[in-house]
């Protein structure tokens, strides 16, 4: 049987642009993984790794015009958005290069023998080593930042792990172009092309997670797809870590005092956040608890005006468009659900933004209204009007894990008056990032960032953004009683690599 073709498709028209590749067979997946496995040694030198990451950023920037053009043709996200995303991706690559240079991620800890301790302590030397080949499953909505050159790939390479990427079918041509750029950057430093493999096709993704030489996986996508891969990773004869980002509702609580003080500003901010990128951000606010009464009414009025002025947009593919239209229609069939601005089909290839309203009391008990507590990918949010704080607590108690949770407070509440701290404490168990008087769309690449959360937001406690994302691809090992001459350079007493470390209980350089 001939291999299935992989087509690049224009989401603005639904028409095929070009055949990019063919779906990988099991044998081709095996070859890609084995080539990556064979390339492990080329990443052993941290200096080479850091230089590779910086060259990758430089070469991506040099190819910006061509890459953004291809990305826009396949995603309809627009040159401005895509240029910014590429810049973010290059910044992230360089940030990981800095982390590799510093070396603190190795977490070096040395204990000399101590016979006075109870029990006695032998000579112990601990650090972290790379897991091996990492499988990366690209996201649809971030063709740079969460795809072939994105955070999973960058952090895995920084850890010393070769990567095999399963390309997303929404941007196969871009995936091929970016992979070529990264392989060229690898060649600049004598690193074989196999350090970054690329495969296409659903079955290729299944074969990849099952391959015995794959040591870990990173995924960004749907709950259904991510859970299937997560289960497959756990069911292997040798289970592997699976770091998946699956879905998030990203709840927002607007206090009565905040609505009374700045309803218009909150309504405008919410409109901008929920429609950003045609509502295709993983941190889009999908459920907003707004008080009943005059302040809440003003907020909804402002939201109505702002969303009504939002132009129709193109989703990443027509399957997503169909799912969005069907999902909105299903929600609108529920009693007491209204649409001040009706979201749905904006045209043959587009969708229009909107939002739904429902009494918060409908969400407090299990039943048909559970649908409103599930993510609907696209430019729509649910505004739940609550009568009192008990209804807010009732809704929050029923929410699954999320990437983010937000509270909009009044100035007095932000200064410590009222229930501000209490609401913050109620939101903290629900999410990996808790915001006050902000909006969740936009994830800064920073040392303190955490992009993750309780299941189903993610399948682990790790982050996929920020410096600590590198920890996903490492494991600790300790040497006991090993002679100095046999130790890795990272663990020798003279510290020849000048690494940060904890030495006999004290942090030192």
FENTA-V501483 format. One record per residue. N is the residue number from 1. RES is the residue in three letters. PHI is phi in whole degrees, 0 to 359 (none if undefined). Layout:
# FENTA-V501483
N,RES,PHI
N,RES,PHI
This chain:
# FENTA-V501483
1,UNK,none
2,UNK,292
3,UNK,294
4,UNK,291
5,UNK,288
6,UNK,251
7,UNK,255
8,UNK,273
9,UNK,239
10,UNK,274
11,UNK,291
12,UNK,286
13,UNK,234
14,UNK,78
15,UNK,265
16,UNK,291
17,UNK,268
18,UNK,194
19,UNK,277
20,UNK,264
21,UNK,198
22,UNK,235
23,UNK,295
24,UNK,288
25,UNK,278
26,UNK,300
27,UNK,293
28,UNK,288
29,UNK,297
30,UNK,301
31,UNK,296
32,UNK,296
33,UNK,293
34,UNK,294
35,UNK,296
36,UNK,295
37,UNK,300
38,UNK,291
39,UNK,272
40,UNK,305
41,UNK,298
42,UNK,291
43,UNK,259
44,UNK,294
45,UNK,277
46,UNK,296
47,UNK,297
48,UNK,294
49,UNK,301
50,UNK,297
51,UNK,296
52,UNK,300
53,UNK,297
54,UNK,291
55,UNK,296
56,UNK,300
57,UNK,296
58,UNK,299
59,UNK,289
60,UNK,297
61,UNK,296
62,UNK,295
63,UNK,263
64,UNK,308
65,UNK,303
66,UNK,292
67,UNK,294
68,UNK,294
69,UNK,298
70,UNK,294
71,UNK,299
72,UNK,293
73,UNK,296
74,UNK,263
75,UNK,237
76,UNK,61
77,UNK,279
78,UNK,93
79,UNK,298
80,UNK,294
81,UNK,300
82,UNK,290
83,UNK,297
84,UNK,295
85,UNK,292
86,UNK,294
87,UNK,299
88,UNK,299
89,UNK,296
90,UNK,293
91,UNK,300
92,UNK,294
93,UNK,300
94,UNK,290
95,UNK,297
96,UNK,291
97,UNK,298
98,UNK,296
99,UNK,296
100,UNK,297
101,UNK,300
102,UNK,295
103,UNK,87
104,UNK,296
105,UNK,297
106,UNK,288
107,UNK,54
108,UNK,286
109,UNK,226
110,UNK,236
111,UNK,238
112,UNK,281
113,UNK,303
114,UNK,218
115,UNK,284
116,UNK,275
117,UNK,285
118,UNK,239
119,UNK,287
120,UNK,302
121,UNK,259
122,UNK,279
123,UNK,289
124,UNK,233
125,UNK,222
126,UNK,238
127,UNK,205
128,UNK,245
129,UNK,235
130,UNK,293
131,UNK,288
132,UNK,134
133,UNK,294
134,UNK,249
135,UNK,270
136,UNK,242
137,UNK,253
138,UNK,292
139,UNK,268
140,UNK,281
141,UNK,273
142,UNK,228
143,UNK,294
144,UNK,253
145,UNK,289
146,UNK,231
147,UNK,227
148,UNK,307
149,UNK,262
150,UNK,280
151,UNK,298
152,UNK,295
153,UNK,295
154,UNK,299
155,UNK,290
156,UNK,293
157,UNK,298
158,UNK,299
159,UNK,285
160,UNK,98
161,UNK,254
162,UNK,296
163,UNK,228
164,UNK,240
165,UNK,261
166,UNK,267
167,UNK,295
168,UNK,279
169,UNK,294
170,UNK,280
171,UNK,214
172,UNK,290
173,UNK,294
174,UNK,298
175,UNK,302
176,UNK,296
177,UNK,295
178,UNK,293
179,UNK,301
180,UNK,297
181,UNK,297
182,UNK,293
183,UNK,292
184,UNK,295
185,UNK,297
186,UNK,296
187,UNK,298
188,UNK,304
189,UNK,239
190,UNK,73
191,UNK,266
192,UNK,294
193,UNK,300
194,UNK,296
195,UNK,297
196,UNK,228
197,UNK,270
198,UNK,219
199,UNK,229
200,UNK,240
201,UNK,110
202,UNK,301
203,UNK,295
204,UNK,298
205,UNK,296
206,UNK,292
207,UNK,298
208,UNK,296
209,UNK,292
210,UNK,270
211,UNK,295
212,UNK,294
213,UNK,268
214,UNK,277
215,UNK,255
216,UNK,191
217,UNK,216
218,UNK,236
219,UNK,219
220,UNK,225
221,UNK,173
222,UNK,278
223,UNK,298
224,UNK,298
225,UNK,294
226,UNK,294
227,UNK,293
228,UNK,297
229,UNK,289
230,UNK,301
231,UNK,295
232,UNK,295
233,UNK,296
234,UNK,283
235,UNK,273
236,UNK,300
237,UNK,306
238,UNK,242
239,UNK,299
240,UNK,231
241,UNK,297
242,UNK,233
243,UNK,259
244,UNK,247
245,UNK,256
246,UNK,250
247,UNK,172
248,UNK,201
249,UNK,272
250,UNK,55
251,UNK,293
252,UNK,230
253,UNK,249
254,UNK,254
255,UNK,287
256,UNK,299
257,UNK,292
258,UNK,294
259,UNK,296
260,UNK,294
261,UNK,277
262,UNK,209
263,UNK,303
264,UNK,294
265,UNK,295
266,UNK,293
267,UNK,299
268,UNK,294
269,UNK,297
270,UNK,296
271,UNK,301
272,UNK,294
273,UNK,288
274,UNK,285
275,UNK,258
276,UNK,301
277,UNK,62
278,UNK,57
279,UNK,67
280,UNK,256
281,UNK,271
282,UNK,293
283,UNK,250
284,UNK,300
285,UNK,291
286,UNK,257
287,UNK,215
288,UNK,234
289,UNK,269
290,UNK,239
291,UNK,293
292,UNK,291
293,UNK,108
294,UNK,296
295,UNK,298
296,UNK,296
297,UNK,298
298,UNK,296
299,UNK,299
300,UNK,296
301,UNK,297
302,UNK,295
303,UNK,299
304,UNK,300
305,UNK,297
306,UNK,291
307,UNK,290
308,UNK,298
309,UNK,274
310,UNK,279
311,UNK,286
312,UNK,299
313,UNK,221
314,UNK,259
315,UNK,279
316,UNK,296
317,UNK,203
318,UNK,286
319,UNK,296
320,UNK,296
321,UNK,299
322,UNK,297
323,UNK,295
324,UNK,296
325,UNK,299
326,UNK,293
327,UNK,295
328,UNK,295
329,UNK,299
330,UNK,296
331,UNK,291
332,UNK,290
333,UNK,283
334,UNK,285
335,UNK,299
336,UNK,70
337,UNK,263
338,UNK,243
339,UNK,228
340,UNK,305
341,UNK,229
342,UNK,280
343,UNK,279
344,UNK,158
345,UNK,286
346,UNK,268
347,UNK,177
348,UNK,298
349,UNK,236
350,UNK,234
351,UNK,230
352,UNK,252
353,UNK,280
354,UNK,188
355,UNK,211
356,UNK,246
357,UNK,238
358,UNK,203
359,UNK,296
360,UNK,300
361,UNK,300
362,UNK,292
363,UNK,267
364,UNK,279
365,UNK,234
366,UNK,294
367,UNK,150
368,UNK,298
369,UNK,284
370,UNK,301
371,UNK,303
372,UNK,286
373,UNK,261
374,UNK,250
375,UNK,298
376,UNK,241
377,UNK,287
378,UNK,140
379,UNK,279
380,UNK,212
381,UNK,221
382,UNK,250
383,UNK,257
384,UNK,260
385,UNK,271
386,UNK,252
387,UNK,268
388,UNK,205
389,UNK,293
390,UNK,297
391,UNK,293
392,UNK,298
393,UNK,298
394,UNK,297
395,UNK,290
396,UNK,300
397,UNK,293
398,UNK,258
399,UNK,278
400,UNK,284
401,UNK,292
402,UNK,222
403,UNK,289
404,UNK,222
405,UNK,214
406,UNK,232
407,UNK,233
408,UNK,257
409,UNK,248
410,UNK,282
411,UNK,298
412,UNK,292
413,UNK,295
414,UNK,293
415,UNK,274
416,UNK,110
417,UNK,273
418,UNK,74
419,UNK,261
420,UNK,306
421,UNK,295
422,UNK,293
423,UNK,295
424,UNK,301
425,UNK,294
426,UNK,289
427,UNK,278
428,UNK,304
429,UNK,292
430,UNK,270
431,UNK,209
432,UNK,272
433,UNK,226
434,UNK,246
435,UNK,252
436,UNK,239
437,UNK,55
438,UNK,220
439,UNK,228
440,UNK,284
441,UNK,294
442,UNK,105
443,UNK,240
444,UNK,293
445,UNK,273
446,UNK,211
447,UNK,300
448,UNK,269
449,UNK,289
450,UNK,226
451,UNK,245
452,UNK,180
453,UNK,174
454,UNK,300
455,UNK,304
456,UNK,268
457,UNK,304
458,UNK,215
459,UNK,263
460,UNK,216
461,UNK,268
462,UNK,273
463,UNK,251
464,UNK,256
465,UNK,229
466,UNK,99
467,UNK,300
468,UNK,285
469,UNK,299
470,UNK,294
471,UNK,296
472,UNK,296
473,UNK,250
474,UNK,234
475,UNK,223
476,UNK,279
477,UNK,219
478,UNK,238
479,UNK,258
480,UNK,244
481,UNK,68
482,UNK,282
483,UNK,299
484,UNK,307
485,UNK,293
486,UNK,262
487,UNK,284
488,UNK,302
489,UNK,304
490,UNK,297
491,UNK,249
492,UNK,280
493,UNK,298
494,UNK,282
495,UNK,50
496,UNK,297
497,UNK,266
498,UNK,55
499,UNK,267
500,UNK,297
501,UNK,199
502,UNK,256
503,UNK,241
504,UNK,53
505,UNK,89
506,UNK,242
507,UNK,282
508,UNK,211
509,UNK,253
